[in-house]
Amino acid sequence: MVTAYILIQTEVGKASQVTTSLGDVKGIVAVDGVTGPYDVIARAESGDLDELAKTVVMPIQEVEGVTRTLTCPVLQLG
């Protein structure tokens, strides 16, 4: 199982709309609006990195209002 945080930048004024739309993406377990260089952070779980890219990250990038993503896989240290 792979867990990742996906940091999302949106068009101005679109963060709320993007946050709502991400609820429909399979594999996302939490979504929060934030302040700073990113507008939304999503936490996702998937079977492996390839599946994460295909079933979570690519669909996020297709959501209207999303301009950029940064995917941060969680490491199991210990």
N, CA, C and O atoms as CSV, one atom per row, in Angstrom:
chain,resi,resn,atom,element,x,y,z
A,1,MET,N,N,0.839,-1.180,0.000
A,1,MET,CA,C,0.000,0.000,0.000
A,1,MET,C,C,0.881,1.239,0.000
A,1,MET,O,O,1.826,1.329,0.784
A,2,VAL,N,N,0.579,2.197,-0.874
A,2,VAL,CA,C,1.291,3.465,-0.970
A,2,VAL,C,C,0.350,4.575,-0.507
A,2,VAL,O,O,-0.797,4.663,-0.946
A,3,THR,N,N,0.857,5.412,0.382
A,3,THR,CA,C,0.135,6.608,0.795
A,3,THR,C,C,0.920,7.805,0.284
A,3,THR,O,O,2.151,7.801,0.307
A,4,ALA,N,N,0.214,8.824,-0.175
A,4,ALA,CA,C,0.887,10.017,-0.682
A,4,ALA,C,C,0.069,11.251,-0.362
A,4,ALA,O,O,-1.159,11.207,-0.282
A,5,TYR,N,N,0.779,12.353,-0.180
A,5,TYR,CA,C,0.147,13.665,-0.095
A,5,TYR,C,C,0.320,14.325,-1.449
A,5,TYR,O,O,1.418,14.338,-2.006
A,6,ILE,N,N,-0.760,14.871,-1.974
A,6,ILE,CA,C,-0.721,15.515,-3.275
A,6,ILE,C,C,-1.035,16.990,-3.055
A,6,ILE,O,O,-2.146,17.352,-2.668
A,7,LEU,N,N,-0.041,17.832,-3.308
A,7,LEU,CA,C,-0.170,19.269,-3.131
A,7,LEU,C,C,-0.658,19.853,-4.442
A,7,LEU,O,O,-0.110,19.560,-5.505
A,8,ILE,N,N,-1.691,20.681,-4.364
A,8,ILE,CA,C,-2.385,21.120,-5.571
A,8,ILE,C,C,-2.468,22.638,-5.620
A,8,ILE,O,O,-2.894,23.272,-4.655
A,9,GLN,N,N,-2.064,23.217,-6.739
A,9,GLN,CA,C,-2.277,24.640,-6.998
A,9,GLN,C,C,-3.490,24.759,-7.913
A,9,GLN,O,O,-3.706,23.943,-8.808
A,10,THR,N,N,-4.280,25.809,-7.655
A,10,THR,CA,C,-5.488,26.010,-8.447
A,10,THR,C,C,-5.492,27.408,-9.059
A,10,THR,O,O,-4.706,28.275,-8.679
A,11,GLU,N,N,-6.386,27.602,-10.004
A,11,GLU,CA,C,-6.631,28.939,-10.530
A,11,GLU,C,C,-7.190,29.792,-9.390
A,11,GLU,O,O,-7.785,29.264,-8.451
A,12,VAL,N,N,-7.000,31.091,-9.472
A,12,VAL,CA,C,-7.501,32.003,-8.449
A,12,VAL,C,C,-9.012,31.837,-8.293
A,12,VAL,O,O,-9.757,31.876,-9.273
A,13,GLY,N,N,-9.449,31.652,-7.059
A,13,GLY,CA,C,-10.875,31.526,-6.773
A,13,GLY,C,C,-11.463,30.148,-7.010
A,13,GLY,O,O,-12.674,29.974,-6.869
A,14,LYS,N,N,-10.655,29.166,-7.363
A,14,LYS,CA,C,-11.164,27.830,-7.695
A,14,LYS,C,C,-10.892,26.777,-6.612
A,14,LYS,O,O,-11.287,25.624,-6.783
A,15,ALA,N,N,-10.239,27.131,-5.519
A,15,ALA,CA,C,-9.850,26.139,-4.511
A,15,ALA,C,C,-11.049,25.397,-3.935
A,15,ALA,O,O,-10.999,24.178,-3.771
A,16,SER,N,N,-12.113,26.106,-3.631
A,16,SER,CA,C,-13.301,25.459,-3.060
A,16,SER,C,C,-13.925,24.485,-4.056
A,16,SER,O,O,-14.299,23.371,-3.687
A,17,GLN,N,N,-14.036,24.899,-5.303
A,17,GLN,CA,C,-14.596,24.036,-6.352
A,17,GLN,C,C,-13.737,22.794,-6.544
A,17,GLN,O,O,-14.269,21.692,-6.679
A,18,VAL,N,N,-12.409,22.955,-6.557
A,18,VAL,CA,C,-11.500,21.820,-6.728
A,18,VAL,C,C,-11.621,20.872,-5.534
A,18,VAL,O,O,-11.672,19.654,-5.708
A,19,THR,N,N,-11.665,21.429,-4.325
A,19,THR,CA,C,-11.791,20.602,-3.125
A,19,THR,C,C,-13.037,19.720,-3.199
A,19,THR,O,O,-12.982,18.532,-2.883
A,20,THR,N,N,-14.144,20.298,-3.614
A,20,THR,CA,C,-15.395,19.545,-3.739
A,20,THR,C,C,-15.280,18.466,-4.818
A,20,THR,O,O,-15.727,17.337,-4.619
A,21,SER,N,N,-14.687,18.810,-5.945
A,21,SER,CA,C,-14.566,17.869,-7.069
A,21,SER,C,C,-13.684,16.674,-6.730
A,21,SER,O,O,-13.910,15.580,-7.245
A,22,LEU,N,N,-12.686,16.861,-5.876
A,22,LEU,CA,C,-11.764,15.771,-5.561
A,22,LEU,C,C,-12.423,14.654,-4.763
A,22,LEU,O,O,-11.891,13.546,-4.703
A,23,GLY,N,N,-13.561,14.924,-4.154
A,23,GLY,CA,C,-14.278,13.877,-3.440
A,23,GLY,C,C,-14.718,12.732,-4.338
A,23,GLY,O,O,-15.001,11.636,-3.855
A,24,ASP,N,N,-14.777,12.981,-5.642
A,24,ASP,CA,C,-15.198,11.951,-6.599
A,24,ASP,C,C,-14.045,11.102,-7.120
A,24,ASP,O,O,-14.280,10.132,-7.841
A,25,VAL,N,N,-12.802,11.443,-6.771
A,25,VAL,CA,C,-11.646,10.718,-7.294
A,25,VAL,C,C,-11.352,9.510,-6.409
A,25,VAL,O,O,-11.116,9.647,-5.208
A,26,LYS,N,N,-11.372,8.330,-7.019
A,26,LYS,CA,C,-11.101,7.080,-6.293
A,26,LYS,C,C,-9.684,7.110,-5.726
A,26,LYS,O,O,-8.738,7.505,-6.408
A,27,GLY,N,N,-9.553,6.686,-4.469
A,27,GLY,CA,C,-8.237,6.606,-3.844
A,27,GLY,C,C,-7.921,7.765,-2.927
A,27,GLY,O,O,-7.000,7.674,-2.116
A,28,ILE,N,N,-8.666,8.859,-3.035
A,28,ILE,CA,C,-8.433,9.998,-2.143
A,28,ILE,C,C,-9.175,9.738,-0.837
A,28,ILE,O,O,-10.372,9.450,-0.832
A,29,VAL,N,N,-8.443,9.846,0.270
A,29,VAL,CA,C,-9.050,9.583,1.581
A,29,VAL,C,C,-9.280,10.856,2.391
A,29,VAL,O,O,-10.036,10.827,3.362
A,30,ALA,N,N,-8.649,11.973,2.022
A,30,ALA,CA,C,-8.872,13.247,2.713
A,30,ALA,C,C,-8.468,14.389,1.799
A,30,ALA,O,O,-7.535,14.265,1.006
A,31,VAL,N,N,-9.178,15.501,1.917
A,31,VAL,CA,C,-8.878,16.700,1.138
A,31,VAL,C,C,-9.041,17.906,2.050
A,31,VAL,O,O,-10.044,18.030,2.753
A,32,ASP,N,N,-8.054,18.795,2.038
A,32,ASP,CA,C,-8.117,20.007,2.851
A,32,ASP,C,C,-7.656,21.207,2.044
A,32,ASP,O,O,-6.688,21.127,1.287
A,33,GLY,N,N,-8.355,22.314,2.212
A,33,GLY,CA,C,-7.893,23.579,1.664
A,33,GLY,C,C,-6.850,24.143,2.608
A,33,GLY,O,O,-7.000,24.043,3.826
A,34,VAL,N,N,-5.799,24.734,2.069
A,34,VAL,CA,C,-4.716,25.277,2.879
A,34,VAL,C,C,-4.308,26.646,2.335
A,34,VAL,O,O,-4.735,27.049,1.254
A,35,THR,N,N,-3.468,27.359,3.106
A,35,THR,CA,C,-2.897,28.604,2.619
A,35,THR,C,C,-1.419,28.393,2.353
A,35,THR,O,O,-0.815,27.449,2.861
A,36,GLY,N,N,-0.849,29.264,1.565
A,36,GLY,CA,C,0.566,29.133,1.222
A,36,GLY,C,C,0.719,28.926,-0.267
A,36,GLY,O,O,-0.159,29.308,-1.040
A,37,PRO,N,N,1.828,28.323,-0.683
A,37,PRO,CA,C,2.071,28.162,-2.119
A,37,PRO,C,C,1.112,27.170,-2.787
A,37,PRO,O,O,0.956,27.188,-4.008
A,38,TYR,N,N,0.473,26.310,-1.997
A,38,TYR,CA,C,-0.519,25.377,-2.532
A,38,TYR,C,C,-1.874,25.738,-1.957
A,38,TYR,O,O,-1.965,26.332,-0.883
A,39,ASP,N,N,-2.926,25.377,-2.675
A,39,ASP,CA,C,-4.285,25.739,-2.280
A,39,ASP,C,C,-5.057,24.588,-1.660
A,39,ASP,O,O,-5.948,24.795,-0.836
A,40,VAL,N,N,-4.706,23.369,-2.065
A,40,VAL,CA,C,-5.412,22.163,-1.610
A,40,VAL,C,C,-4.380,21.068,-1.398
A,40,VAL,O,O,-3.424,20.944,-2.163
A,41,ILE,N,N,-4.581,20.273,-0.348
A,41,ILE,CA,C,-3.753,19.085,-0.136
A,41,ILE,C,C,-4.678,17.882,-0.025
A,41,ILE,O,O,-5.639,17.890,0.744
A,42,ALA,N,N,-4.377,16.854,-0.801
A,42,ALA,CA,C,-5.152,15.616,-0.758
A,42,ALA,C,C,-4.255,14.487,-0.250
A,42,ALA,O,O,-3.067,14.432,-0.569
A,43,ARG,N,N,-4.840,13.590,0.542
A,43,ARG,CA,C,-4.122,12.384,0.950
A,43,ARG,C,C,-4.749,11.226,0.199
A,43,ARG,O,O,-5.971,11.083,0.159
A,44,ALA,N,N,-3.896,10.399,-0.399
A,44,ALA,CA,C,-4.389,9.304,-1.235
A,44,ALA,C,C,-3.719,8.000,-0.843
A,44,ALA,O,O,-2.605,7.983,-0.321
A,45,GLU,N,N,-4.420,6.913,-1.106
A,45,GLU,CA,C,-3.883,5.571,-0.895
A,45,GLU,C,C,-4.100,4.761,-2.161
A,45,GLU,O,O,-5.124,4.887,-2.833
A,46,SER,N,N,-3.103,3.918,-2.477
A,46,SER,CA,C,-3.166,3.110,-3.683
A,46,SER,C,C,-2.314,1.862,-3.491
A,46,SER,O,O,-1.528,1.776,-2.548
A,47,GLY,N,N,-2.473,0.908,-4.381
A,47,GLY,CA,C,-1.731,-0.343,-4.295
A,47,GLY,C,C,-0.243,-0.184,-4.550
A,47,GLY,O,O,0.568,-0.836,-3.893
A,48,ASP,N,N,0.134,0.684,-5.506
A,48,ASP,CA,C,1.543,0.934,-5.819
A,48,ASP,C,C,1.657,2.294,-6.509
A,48,ASP,O,O,0.646,2.948,-6.765
A,49,LEU,N,N,2.871,2.715,-6.804
A,49,LEU,CA,C,3.074,4.038,-7.393
A,49,LEU,C,C,2.460,4.180,-8.777
A,49,LEU,O,O,1.915,5.235,-9.103
A,50,ASP,N,N,2.538,3.142,-9.593
A,50,ASP,CA,C,1.939,3.214,-10.924
A,50,ASP,C,C,0.432,3.405,-10.834
A,50,ASP,O,O,-0.144,4.223,-11.552
A,51,GLU,N,N,-0.200,2.647,-9.950
A,51,GLU,CA,C,-1.642,2.774,-9.757
A,51,GLU,C,C,-1.986,4.166,-9.226
A,51,GLU,O,O,-2.974,4.767,-9.649
A,52,LEU,N,N,-1.182,4.669,-8.313
A,52,LEU,CA,C,-1.394,6.013,-7.773
A,52,LEU,C,C,-1.385,7.045,-8.898
A,52,LEU,O,O,-2.255,7.914,-8.958
A,53,ALA,N,N,-0.404,6.947,-9.781
A,53,ALA,CA,C,-0.305,7.886,-10.901
A,53,ALA,C,C,-1.515,7.797,-11.823
A,53,ALA,O,O,-2.079,8.817,-12.220
A,54,LYS,N,N,-1.909,6.571,-12.162
A,54,LYS,CA,C,-2.976,6.375,-13.143
A,54,LYS,C,C,-4.366,6.648,-12.591
A,54,LYS,O,O,-5.204,7.226,-13.284
A,55,THR,N,N,-4.623,6.237,-11.341
A,55,THR,CA,C,-5.991,6.321,-10.825
A,55,THR,C,C,-6.245,7.512,-9.915
A,55,THR,O,O,-7.400,7.821,-9.619
A,56,VAL,N,N,-5.191,8.189,-9.465
A,56,VAL,CA,C,-5.390,9.332,-8.572
A,56,VAL,C,C,-4.796,10.615,-9.168
A,56,VAL,O,O,-5.520,11.588,-9.378
A,57,VAL,N,N,-3.501,10.625,-9.437
A,57,VAL,CA,C,-2.839,11.866,-9.850
A,57,VAL,C,C,-3.355,12.352,-11.211
A,57,VAL,O,O,-3.689,13.527,-11.359
A,58,MET,N,N,-3.421,11.473,-12.187
A,58,MET,CA,C,-3.887,11.899,-13.509
A,58,MET,C,C,-5.320,12.422,-13.468
A,58,MET,O,O,-5.595,13.453,-14.083
A,59,PRO,N,N,-6.249,11.757,-12.770
A,59,PRO,CA,C,-7.597,12.327,-12.656
A,59,PRO,C,C,-7.627,13.676,-11.929
A,59,PRO,O,O,-8.428,14.542,-12.280
A,60,ILE,N,N,-6.770,13.865,-10.927
A,60,ILE,CA,C,-6.709,15.170,-10.251
A,60,ILE,C,C,-6.293,16.243,-11.249
A,60,ILE,O,O,-6.864,17.333,-11.263
A,61,GLN,N,N,-5.313,15.944,-12.074
A,61,GLN,CA,C,-4.816,16.929,-13.036
A,61,GLN,C,C,-5.852,17.296,-14.085
A,61,GLN,O,O,-5.719,18.324,-14.749
A,62,GLU,N,N,-6.881,16.474,-14.245
A,62,GLU,CA,C,-7.946,16.752,-15.208
A,62,GLU,C,C,-9.084,17.572,-14.610
A,62,GLU,O,O,-9.965,18.022,-15.342
A,63,VAL,N,N,-9.081,17.774,-13.287
A,63,VAL,CA,C,-10.144,18.536,-12.633
A,63,VAL,C,C,-10.037,19.999,-13.056
A,63,VAL,O,O,-8.952,20.582,-13.035
A,64,GLU,N,N,-11.155,20.579,-13.435
A,64,GLU,CA,C,-11.175,21.974,-13.848
A,64,GLU,C,C,-10.699,22.871,-12.709
A,64,GLU,O,O,-11.182,22.762,-11.582
A,65,GLY,N,N,-9.764,23.744,-13.004
A,65,GLY,CA,C,-9.237,24.659,-12.005
A,65,GLY,C,C,-7.884,24.257,-11.448
A,65,GLY,O,O,-7.202,25.082,-10.840
A,66,VAL,N,N,-7.477,23.004,-11.641
A,66,VAL,CA,C,-6.170,22.548,-11.168
A,66,VAL,C,C,-5.104,23.013,-12.165
A,66,VAL,O,O,-5.228,22.785,-13.368
A,67,THR,N,N,-4.052,23.670,-11.650
A,67,THR,CA,C,-2.994,24.148,-12.533
A,67,THR,C,C,-1.689,23.382,-12.354
A,67,THR,O,O,-0.891,23.302,-13.287
A,68,ARG,N,N,-1.459,22.815,-11.163
A,68,ARG,CA,C,-0.195,22.101,-10.917
A,68,ARG,C,C,-0.370,21.175,-9.719
A,68,ARG,O,O,-1.119,21.477,-8.789
A,69,THR,N,N,0.337,20.037,-9.756
A,69,THR,CA,C,0.350,19.121,-8.615
A,69,THR,C,C,1.781,18.747,-8.265
A,69,THR,O,O,2.678,18.780,-9.108
A,70,LEU,N,N,1.971,18.390,-7.002
A,70,LEU,CA,C,3.238,17.849,-6.526
A,70,LEU,C,C,2.884,16.654,-5.649
A,70,LEU,O,O,2.204,16.806,-4.634
A,71,THR,N,N,3.344,15.462,-6.037
A,71,THR,CA,C,3.022,14.243,-5.316
A,71,THR,C,C,4.160,13.871,-4.390
A,71,THR,O,O,5.314,13.779,-4.809
A,72,CYS,N,N,3.823,13.653,-3.107
A,72,CYS,CA,C,4.807,13.343,-2.071
A,72,CYS,C,C,4.467,11.996,-1.445
A,72,CYS,O,O,3.665,11.947,-0.512
A,73,PRO,N,N,5.060,10.887,-1.935
A,73,PRO,CA,C,4.806,9.575,-1.332
A,73,PRO,C,C,5.339,9.540,0.104
A,73,PRO,O,O,6.381,10.120,0.408
A,74,VAL,N,N,4.615,8.860,0.963
A,74,VAL,CA,C,4.992,8.717,2.362
A,74,VAL,C,C,5.972,7.563,2.487
A,74,VAL,O,O,5.748,6.492,1.922
A,75,LEU,N,N,7.061,7.772,3.226
A,75,LEU,CA,C,8.049,6.732,3.469
A,75,LEU,C,C,7.724,5.980,4.751
A,75,LEU,O,O,7.240,6.574,5.715
A,76,GLN,N,N,7.983,4.698,4.767
A,76,GLN,CA,C,7.802,3.880,5.963
A,76,GLN,C,C,9.171,3.733,6.615
A,76,GLN,O,O,9.920,2.817,6.277
A,77,LEU,N,N,9.503,4.612,7.535
A,77,LEU,CA,C,10.823,4.633,8.171
A,77,LEU,C,C,10.791,3.887,9.497
A,77,LEU,O,O,10.564,4.487,10.548
A,78,GLY,N,N,11.008,2.634,9.448
A,78,GLY,CA,C,11.082,1.917,10.706
A,78,GLY,C,C,10.082,0.893,10.810
A,78,GLY,O,O,10.016,0.195,11.821
